[in-house]
Amino acid sequence: EGLPNLATLNISNNKLTDSGLTAVINVLPNCSNLTSLNLSENKIDLLASNAMAEYFKSEKCKLVEIVLNKADVDDNESAKFLNVSFSFMHTMRHMLNFSILFVVGGEEVPIHQED
């Protein structure tokens, strides 16, 4: 079932939209050994944010690294996305590289945190 041997998934710079990214996120629970996820340079809107929230809360989520460099997170999703992401980081037992470039009000606002 799924891709049990997949440890790293890098789909950065694919310019995926919210629906495409949501479809990818929804199959991640079937990747039982996934520890690293790179969603950089993709569009993260409400559907993808909700899907990520559900995945992060799942016991099937084994991520120790998520990379979101230059991910496009609009104003409406940024608060929800940050709350879910930072709550996820506090449940981590390992290093989490969390680097995002939010687009807020038309201006780029870099956020970088390592825990």
C-alpha positions, -999 to 999 in steps of 0.1 A, spaced: 0 0 0 14 34 -9 51 40 -11 65 24 21 101 28 11 99 65 3 119 85 29 123 119 11 98 136 -11 110 168 -29 83 184 -50 98 219 -48 95 244 -77 67 225 -94 44 255 -90 16 233 -77 -17 249 -69 -38 244 -39 -57 215 -53 -26 197 -67 -7 201 -35 -37 189 -15 -38 157 -36 -2 150 -29 -6 157 9 -36 134 11 -15 104 0 13 111 24 -2 89 52 5 60 28 42 68 28 50 52 62 87 60 62 85 95 49 108 117 71 116 146 48 92 167 28 101 197 6 71 217 -7 91 248 -16 80 272 -43 44 259 -44 11 275 -36 -3 267 -2 -39 279 2 -68 268 24 -72 232 11 -35 224 13 -33 240 48 -62 219 60 -47 187 45 -13 195 61 -30 201 95 -47 167 93 -15 149 82 6 167 110 -18 155 136 -19 119 123 1 92 140 12 82 105 32 115 102 69 106 108 84 139 94 115 152 110 121 178 83 98 200 63 111 227 39 89 255 26 114 279 10 95 305 -10 62 287 -5 33 310 -15 11 314 16 -13 342 13 -26 364 41 -57 344 47 -39 311 51 -7 324 69 -22 325 104 -37 291 102 -6 277 85 17 291 112 -5 278 140 -6 243 126 31 243 116 44 256 149 22 233 169 36 204 148 71 216 155 65 213 193 56 176 189 88 168 170 114 147 186 140 155 160 155 184 141 130 203 120 143 227 93 115 251 88 121 279 63 93 298 47 89 329 26 54 342 31 38 366 7 20 391 30 2 421 16 22 419 -16 55 420 3 79 392 9 84 385 46 111 359 53 106 337 84 132 312 94 133 290 125 153 259 134 144 238 164 
